[in-house]
Amino acid sequence: MRHIKATKIFFSAERPERTVVDNAMCTLAAFDDAERCEHFDTVRECDGIFDERPESAIIAFARPGHILEAIDYARDLAGRYNQDSILVVHGDDAAELVECETECSAIIGTFQRVAERGHGEDCSIIDGDVYVVR
């Protein structure tokens, strides 16, 4: 049997129009809410670059058997912080963008570790490794 990785859900609570302090407080509040969610096994913070702007992000690892509920919870939580979408990385590394307001989704590529991100490319930085969707 092949090994499938956990489903990971990436989202942020930051907005460019907020102050650094307000963004930090929103990230902390979102992290605390995510930690209390029964549909997540583990929740971690990571760094990211979105629209050429560094930001803090949250990675929630979906509990097996709770993947749909975990995605719904993360989408709703991110929506509370005026986010447009969340990134879901399935166990086979297929990356799905899920919109918060309309609940539309689309597979947008493969989540992969790279030596460096391309110009203008959004990324997640996890334990010093850079990941992009291509």
C-alpha positions as CSV (number, residue, x, y, z in Angstrom):
1,M,0.0,0.0,0.0
2,R,1.4,3.4,-0.9
3,H,1.8,6.1,1.8
4,I,-0.4,9.1,1.4
5,K,0.5,12.3,3.3
6,A,-1.9,14.2,5.5
7,T,-4.1,16.8,3.9
8,K,-2.8,20.2,4.8
9,I,-4.8,23.4,4.7
10,F,-3.0,26.8,4.4
11,F,-4.6,30.1,5.3
12,S,-3.8,33.5,6.6
13,A,-5.5,36.1,8.7
14,E,-3.5,39.0,7.4
15,R,-4.6,41.8,5.2
16,P,-2.4,44.4,3.6
17,E,-4.5,47.3,4.8
18,R,-4.1,46.3,8.5
19,T,-1.2,47.4,10.7
20,V,1.6,45.0,11.6
21,V,0.2,44.8,15.1
22,D,-3.4,44.1,13.9
23,N,-2.2,41.4,11.6
24,A,-0.2,39.7,14.4
25,M,-3.3,39.8,16.6
26,C,-5.5,38.4,13.9
27,T,-3.0,35.6,13.2
28,L,-2.8,34.7,16.9
29,A,-6.6,34.7,17.2
30,A,-7.0,32.5,14.1
31,F,-4.3,30.2,15.3
32,D,-6.0,29.8,18.7
33,D,-9.4,29.0,17.0
34,A,-7.7,26.5,14.7
35,E,-6.0,24.7,17.6
36,R,-9.4,24.2,19.2
37,C,-10.9,22.6,16.1
38,E,-11.6,18.9,16.5
39,H,-11.1,18.4,12.7
40,F,-7.4,19.2,12.8
41,D,-4.7,16.9,14.2
42,T,-2.0,19.6,14.3
43,V,-1.8,23.3,13.7
44,R,1.5,25.2,12.9
45,E,2.5,28.6,11.8
46,C,4.7,29.2,8.7
47,D,5.9,32.1,6.7
48,G,4.7,32.9,3.3
49,I,4.9,35.4,0.4
50,F,1.6,36.4,-1.1
51,D,1.4,39.1,-3.8
52,E,5.1,40.0,-3.1
53,R,4.3,40.7,0.6
54,P,5.7,38.5,3.4
55,E,3.0,37.2,5.7
56,S,2.4,34.7,8.5
57,A,0.2,31.8,7.6
58,I,-1.3,28.8,9.4
59,I,-1.0,25.2,8.4
60,A,-3.7,22.9,9.7
61,F,-3.3,19.1,9.2
62,A,-6.7,17.6,8.7
63,R,-7.6,14.7,10.9
64,P,-8.2,11.5,8.9
65,G,-11.9,11.0,8.3
66,H,-12.5,14.7,8.9
67,I,-11.1,16.2,5.7
68,L,-14.3,17.8,4.4
69,E,-15.2,19.2,7.8
70,A,-11.6,20.5,8.2
71,I,-11.7,22.3,4.9
72,D,-15.1,23.8,5.7
73,Y,-13.9,25.0,9.1
74,A,-10.7,26.5,7.7
75,R,-12.7,28.2,4.9
76,D,-15.1,29.7,7.4
77,L,-12.3,30.7,9.7
78,A,-10.3,32.4,7.0
79,G,-13.5,34.1,5.8
80,R,-13.9,35.7,9.2
81,Y,-10.6,37.5,8.6
82,N,-11.6,38.7,5.2
83,Q,-9.5,36.2,3.2
84,D,-10.5,35.4,-0.4
85,S,-9.3,31.8,-0.3
86,I,-7.5,28.9,1.4
87,L,-5.0,26.5,-0.1
88,V,-5.7,22.8,0.4
89,V,-2.9,20.4,-0.3
90,H,-4.1,16.8,-0.6
91,G,-2.2,13.7,0.3
92,D,-0.9,13.3,-3.2
93,D,0.3,17.0,-3.2
94,A,-2.5,18.1,-5.6
95,A,-3.1,21.8,-4.6
96,E,-6.7,23.0,-4.5
97,L,-7.7,26.7,-4.1
98,V,-11.0,27.0,-2.2
99,E,-12.7,30.4,-2.3
100,C,-14.1,31.6,1.1
101,E,-17.1,33.5,-0.2
102,T,-18.4,31.3,-3.0
103,E,-17.1,27.9,-1.9
104,C,-15.8,27.3,-5.5
105,S,-12.6,25.3,-5.8
106,A,-10.1,24.3,-8.4
107,I,-7.0,22.2,-8.6
108,I,-4.3,24.7,-9.5
109,G,-1.2,22.5,-9.6
110,T,1.1,20.5,-7.5
111,F,2.6,21.6,-4.1
112,Q,6.3,21.1,-4.4
113,R,9.5,22.0,-2.7
114,V,11.9,24.2,-4.7
115,A,15.4,25.7,-4.3
116,E,13.9,29.2,-4.8
117,R,10.6,30.7,-5.9
118,G,10.2,32.2,-9.3
119,H,9.8,35.9,-9.7
120,G,6.3,37.0,-8.5
121,E,5.5,33.5,-7.3
122,D,3.6,33.0,-4.0
123,C,5.2,30.5,-1.6
124,S,5.1,28.9,1.8
125,I,8.2,28.6,3.9
126,I,8.1,25.6,6.2
127,D,11.1,24.8,8.4
128,G,13.3,26.7,6.0
129,D,12.1,24.9,2.9
130,V,10.3,26.9,0.2
131,Y,7.1,25.4,-1.4
132,V,5.2,26.6,-4.4
133,V,2.3,25.5,-6.4
134,R,3.2,24.8,-10.1
